[in-house]
Amino acid sequence: MGFTAEMERDFIKEDLGPTLAKFGYSDVKLMMVDDSRNFVEPWADTILGDHQTAKYVSGIAVHWYREEQTSPDVLTATHEK
């Protein structure tokens, strides 16, 4: 889709999250990022750092692509935040 972390944050906060809640789908488990693990930590900082957005997010989806670019340790570091 070509979203930046800021675009995804705003889409979840202003559009997707409130629409799901308004129409009775607040039980839907929304996963953020859904990309390579090199994006996980900065996107988590941006999206989960915004409490209005974080309330709609249930987890982080990550692909195991380009494993030579980013250590799996980034998943632990992100989780610990």
Residue pairs with C-beta under 8 A, 6 or more apart in sequence:
3 11
5 39
5 42
5 43
5 45
5 46
5 47
6 46
8 32
8 33
8 43
8 46
8 47
9 46
9 47
9 50
9 53
12 30
12 32
12 47
12 53
12 56
12 57
13 50
13 52
13 53
13 56
16 30
16 56
17 30
17 53
17 55
17 56
20 26
20 28
20 30
20 56
21 56
29 58
29 59
30 56
30 57
30 58
31 57
31 58
31 59
31 60
31 61
32 43
32 44
32 47
32 48
32 57
32 59
32 60
32 61
33 39
33 40
33 43
33 44
33 47
33 60
33 61
33 62
34 61
34 62
34 63
35 43
35 62
35 63
36 62
36 63
36 65
36 66
36 69
36 70
37 62
37 63
37 64
37 65
37 67
37 70
37 72
37 74
37 75
38 66
38 69
38 70
38 74
40 60
40 62
40 74
40 75
40 78
41 74
41 77
41 78
41 81
43 60
44 60
44 78
44 81
45 81
47 53
47 54
47 57
48 54
48 57
48 81
60 78
62 75
